[in-house]
Amino acid sequence: AQTIHQWPVAEIKAVGSPLSLGCTIKGKSSPNLYWYWQATGGTLQQLFYSITVGQVESVVQLNLSASRPKDDQFILSTEKLLLSHSGFYLCAWSLGTGGYAEQFFGPGTRLTVL
Amino acid sequence: QQKVQQSPESLIVPEGGMASLNCTSSDRNVDYFWWYRQHSGKSPKMLMSIFSNGEKEEGRFTVHLNKASLHTSLHIRDSQPSDSALYLCAAMNYNQGKLIFGQGTKLSIKP
């Protein structure tokens, strides 16, 4: 069975500090991977997606970057956090093309920037 | 402006009652709709999807789609306290190849 892990579970960081969030999918080969951001009580906003190792497409510019160093790993990072980066970060995976395939979400990372 | 609009923003339904949630896309380049449910502090879980005109039923949940108006609705009958959650509607933009989410409807079921 496939499993998706995100780390850390929660993070409290200072404005201007760096950030790295991770996501690992086990049990699926060559999944499509996505990063989403959700403001408290708000809608989900897709940030990045990747269909293969080493290839990442940016959807929204939020002073964040993403990388896919391995087939089962997706990393979200920034060198300088802003207050506006606070929120719930969700990694998701799907098989098949675009939004026609169901996206399965990970447990998420709650980020607080102070 | 939100391209996928959900209404109402929040809804209170008595236990055992019917909850009706609405979603409309102003983006004409969409052709597939998803409904996700997100309990507080948790990640979204897919409830139902629809791409054909008409209705689809799964247990207590029924979803309708009108492709001409790009309007979908979700109906939950015999609502349970465990149905209390944020319900997110998403539309697939086939030009951009991405899901666009609405702002959600917060559903509360009162025992």
Interface residues (C-beta under 8 A of the other chain):
Chain A: G41 G42 T43 L44 Q45 Q46 Y49 V59 L90 T97 G98 G99 Y100 E102 Q103 F104 F105 G106 P107 G108
Chain B: Q2 Y32 W34 K42 S43 P44 K45 M46 S49 L86 L88 A90 M92 N93 Y94 G97 K98 L99 F101 G102 Q103 G104 K106
